[in-house]
Amino acid sequence: MGALLGVLFHAIGGFAAGSFYLPFKIVKGWKWESAWLVLGFAAWVLSPFLFAYFTVPDLWNVLMATDTNTKIWTFLFGVLWGIGGLTFGLSMRYLGISLGMTVALGFCTAFGTLIPPIYGGTFGELLASGSGQITMLGIVVCLAAIAIVGLAGMKKEKEELEAGVTNEAVVEFDLKKGLMVAVISGILSACFAFGLEAGGPIAEIAFNSGTKEIFKNNAVLVWILWGGIATNGIYTLFLNWKNGSASDYTDTSLPLSKNYFWAMLGGLTWYLQFFFYGMGTTMLGEKYEFASWSIHMAFIILFSNVWGIYFDEWKGASAKTKRILGLGLGIIMISILLIGLADSISNFF
């Protein structure tokens, strides 16, 4: 039952992650970097601190109590993840929600899921158990499904180019640039999973200080996301200076209140993925927490593609390409069930 509840939490987090860019798209008149900085402040500074404040007793002492080495590594993984998050936003800017998320998250899934058990020396032990083998099968199926969805995205772009169709849903479409940043994003975004693992001692201190087990990772998120805002803040402020867009924040000729609202709502929505990811990881248990990353990524891809369909990003695709997309999304759901029900399925063998 715990595993199924963990999958449910990952589903909610995946929906938040797959939806965060929607409010961001409503921002009017601001340069990308201005909107991204406001979104980032809400996602990586304001939201994590507030959520942790209300769920972690004696939060500040918990954040400072662990050894320096743990704090540095957790923060540094956050910095690397921040670069991944930055290029993640750029990948959707150049490829759209569907293709951008799918390519980035395909790499993110592979690195974030497999490296922790390999690094921790538990990979062989995992493969020796029936439930572990089914979990690994689910991960392999998940990666195959992501590749199928990515193939559908590539066919869609090829069909649109051959037909001379301009997809208005992705105004700044640039396949070459988009694929480059999506690959970088996918690899570095996996550092979030490493940061959560490195911050394990922080979570333990939070738990021993009276935090409910399901919320113990909220303290770790603060350190990881501080690293994320450091990276994104430096880059976006540089772009503000380079592009002369610093005036965006105070330009009264623009709908400032609405822009701040929508950008910060996008940030809050993005943070919710981490909040529910932390709870989902806890519910899956220590043995299978490595599978959290695959489940989380699969749900993000599922919901982001649903939004991509809703916003006509697949308007120029052929019926065959849409069937390939549907096949990939269906297989993703099968992979989620395999991972979430691994213990139950293994009992039948």
Beta strands, then each sheet from edge to edge (+ up, - down):
end
